[in-house]
Amino acid sequence: MNFTQTLDHYKKNEILAHVQLDDVIIKVTQELWEMLEAKMDNNLQELAKETADTIVNILSASKWVDVIPDIQNIPYKQSISSKQLFIQMKNRTQAIQSLRKRYSRNQVSKEEFKIITEDFLSHVLGYGWANQTIQEILNINSTKFANRIDDYKPKIDLKSYINQYQDFPKAPVSFKDISPLLTSPEAMRYLSFELAEKCNWADVIVGLDARWFLFGPLVAEILHIPFVMIRKKGKLPGETINQEYKKEYWSDIMEIQKWSISPNQKVVLIDDLLATWGTMDTAWKLIEQLWWKIYKVLSVVQINDEFCSQMREKYNLSRYDIESILHYEK
């Protein structure tokens, strides 16, 4: 893989390990301290390791803000003091916050950030060790990181956050209540990353009013992609397209704003629960009216009992890649 492909792969592994940009920013600080400690102890082997870790996390943060340094032309500059090195790190962190428009009064362009990053990288290389290229460093650390994902990832049993109520709202339904899940920030964060990992190549996440809105925007935020709403008729302004939604005794109309998705974008539908498949059947019909391509159907919970498995709507959706985080047989 080339540099860009390796960095993309590393980013996907970060999602697998539930790592966000704030985690990476903290990691750069940690690795830089450890690099300087190894330098003071004259531990060349540890210095090489910590320098490589620092470089990879600098690159990772750059990927999160979509500004990739030109690694082919980064020189190995002369060593500077530890104080100067931390000042460079501070300036770069401030620049990241400016690009994110979060907790910053600075105004930094992407070109300025690129220059700051390349200068920081060149001094990290010069301060520590330069026996390998940045591409080689990234290749080695990407493999190492991939082998440690399970160690980094939180350990949460999502099923322990799902309550079951027999004969609700009527017999013989065994109702799966996600309310306890919604009350736990840790469980919601874990679930959002698990969903994001299954669609980290998507261009847009689509959800239907209202319970789909609980998870779709969280996944879209992790992946830095748009979330698009499907709502009942009359709820969305502007030009829309619609699809009738039929139940046994009533029907309704669902709409989506016509401008909200571009042709050929990779669309993922995210639902809280797949059981009778009716709303998902309506959603995919609505999306495909304008030749938008659905690449995956995702849900938090899927019911696989005999009745649900025989639904016509599930058969209609069988041509799609369908995945769920939690499965129940009834």
N, C-alpha and C positions, 0 to 999 in steps of 0.2 A: 504494500500500500504506500501511496505517496503521503506527504506531510498532511495535506488537507483531509484525506481519507482516514488517516490514523487519528487525527484530532477529532473528527466526527465520531469515530468508533469509541474514543475515550469519553466523549461527552455522553454517548448512549450508555456506557458503563456507569457513569456518574448517576444517571437516572435510575439504573438498576440498583445502585447502592444508596438511593434516596439522598443524593448530594445536591445542594442548591448553591447559587452563587455566593451567598453569605458564608456558607461553609468553606468555599474555596478561598475567599478573601482571608478568613481566619487562618486557613491552612498555610497560605503564603507567609504570614507573620510567624507562625510556628516553625516552619521549615527554615526560614531565614535565621531565626535564633539558633536553631540546632546546627546550621551550617557554620555560623560564627563561633559557636562553642567548639566544634570540631577543629576549626582553624586555630583557635587559641590553644587547644590541646595537642596540636600538630598531629592529629589523627587523620592521615591522608585518605585512608579507606573510607572512613565515616564522612569525611569532607566530600569525597566524590559522590557518595550516596545522597547526602543532604543537598548538595548543589543540584543534582539531577532532579530530586523531588521538588526543589524550589522552582526550577525552570518549568517543569511540567505543570505545576499549579498556576504559574504566571500565564502560561499558554491557555490553560483551561479557563481562567477568568476572562481572557481575551475572546475566547470562543463564545462565552456567555453573552458578551456585549457585541458580538459580530464584528470585531476588529482584529484581523489576523496579522501579526508582524511578518515582515519579509525575512525569513530565517536564513535565506541564502546570503544575505549581505550584512549580517550582524557581526561586527568585529569583536575580538576579545580584548577589551580595553584594560588598561593598567588598573591594578587594585586600588580601591579607595578605602577610606576609613569606614568602620562599621557605622558610625554616626551618619556619614554621608549616604551610605547604602540604605539605612532606614528612612532617611529623608526622601530618597527616591521612591521607596516603597509607599511612604505616606502620600507623596504627590500623585502617584499612580492610583492609589485607593480613592483619593479625592476626585480624580478624573473619572474613575468608574462610577462613583456616586453622581457625578455631574451628567454622565451619559444616561444613567438610569433615572435622572430627574428625581432623586431621592435624597433628602436631608443634606442638600448642598446648595450653596449660593454661587458656585463657580459656573462658568460657561466654557466647556471644553468641546472642541470638535472631534470627530472621529480621526481626522488626520493628525491632530495634536496628540490624541491618545496613542496613536500608533507610534509616533516619534518617542513619546515618554516611555512606552513599553519596550521599544527596541533599545533605548539607552539603558534602561534598567536591566534588561537581559544581558547586554554586553558587559556591564559591570559585574553581574552575578557570575558570568562565565570567567571573567578576568580575575575575580576575587578568589574563586575556588579552583576550578580544574577544567581542562579543555582537551581531554584525550578522545572525546567523541563529539560527533556533530549533534546538533539539536534534534535532527531527524532520528538518529540512533538512540539518543536519550529518550525521546518520546516513544519509540518502538519498544524499548526494554521496559519502561515504566507502565506502558499500556498493558503489556502482557502480565506484569506483576500485579497491577490493579485488578485486572479481570479475575485473577486467581484468589483475590481477597474480598470479593464483593459480599459473600455471605457473612464475613466477619464484620464488615462495616454496616450492613443493613440491620435496621431495628428488628427485634423479635416480638411480633404482635399476632395474637390469634384473633382474627377478625370475627370468626363465628361466635366468639364469646361476647361480642357486642350486638348480636342479633337475637332478639326475643321471639319466641314462637307462641302463638295463641290459637289453640284448636277451636274449630267451628266459628271463627270470626272472618268475615262478617256474617257467614252462614255456614252450616254444615255442608260438606265435610272439609271445608277449607282449613288448612293449617297456615295461618297468616304469619309472614316473616316481617317483624317490626324492626326497622332500622333506626328508630329513635335513639337507643343507647349509643349507637355509632356516631350520630350527629352531635352528641354531647361531649365527645372525647376529641380534643384537638390532635392528640397523638395518633389515634386510630384513623381520623380523617386524613391526616397528612400521609400516613402509611398507605392508606387505600388510594389516595390520589396519585402517589408515585407508582403503585402497582398498575393502575390503569394507564398512566402515562407511558410506562415501559412497553405496554402492548400496542402503542400507536405512536411511537416517537418519530416516525417518518411522516405523520399526517400534516396536511396543510391547514385544515380547519376542523373544529369540533362542532357538532350540531346536537342540540338538545331540545326536547319538547316540553312545553309548559305542563306541569310545574316541577315535578320531582326530578326530572332530568337536569334541572337547573342547579340542583344541589351539588352535583359532581362535575358536570361538563366544564364550567368556568374554572374550577380548581385545576383540572388537567390542562386546559388551554394555557393557564398562567405558567405552569411548570414548563410547558413546551414552547412558550413564547409565540403562540399562534392564536388566531381569532376564535371566539366562540360565537355561534350564530343561533338565534332563537327561532323555534317553531311555536306559534301561539294560536289560540282560538280566534276565529274570524272577528275582525273589528278591533283587535288589540294592537296591531302593528300599523304604523302610518306609511304613506307612500305606496308605490306600486308593489303589489304582492301577487303570488300565485297560491292556489288553494287546492285542497284535497278533502273530500268528504270522509268522515270517520263514522262508521256504522257499528252500533251495538245491537243487542237483541231487540230492545224496545225503543231505542232512540238513535238519533244520529247527530253529528256535529260537523263543523268545518274547521280544518286546521290551515294556517297560512304561514308563509315565509316571505321575507322581503326579497324581491327579485334581484336586487343589486348585491346581496350579501355574500354570494359565493361566485367565484369566477369559473368559467369552463375549464375542465381538466384538473381542477384542484382535487387532491386526495381527501375525501370526506370520511370522517368517523362519527357514527352515531353512538352516544353514550346514554344508557338507561339505568335506572336504579334497580329494576327487577324485570326479568323476562319470564313470563308464565303463559298467559293466553296469547301474547304476541300481537294483539290488535293494534296498539298504538305504534309499535315499531313497524308494522305493516303499512300503516298510514304514512309514517315518516319517510320510509324509503320510496314510496310512490310519489310523494311530494318532491323529494330531492331529485328524482330521476326525470321529472317532467321537463327540466331544462338540460338534460344530458349531463348532469353532474354525476361524477363517478363515486360510488360508495365503496370504500376499500375494506371497511371493517365495521361490525356491529359489536359493541362492548356493553356489558352490564355488570353491576355489582353482584347481584344475586340471580341465579337461573334455577327455575324449577323444572325438573326432568321427569315428572310422573307421567303415567301412561296417558292420561287425558290431555295434558299439555303437549306431549310428543306427537299427538295425532292432529293438532290444530292445522287447518289449511294455511293460516298465516305463517306458521313455522316452515311449512313446505315451500312457500313462496320465497322465504328468506334463505333457504338452504344453499343458494348459489354464492352467498357471501361468506366471508371469514367471520365466524361468530365465536366470541370468547367471553367468559365470565370469570370473576374472581372467586365467587363462592357458589357451590352447587348443592342442591337439595333434591332428593328423590321424590319427596312429596311434601 
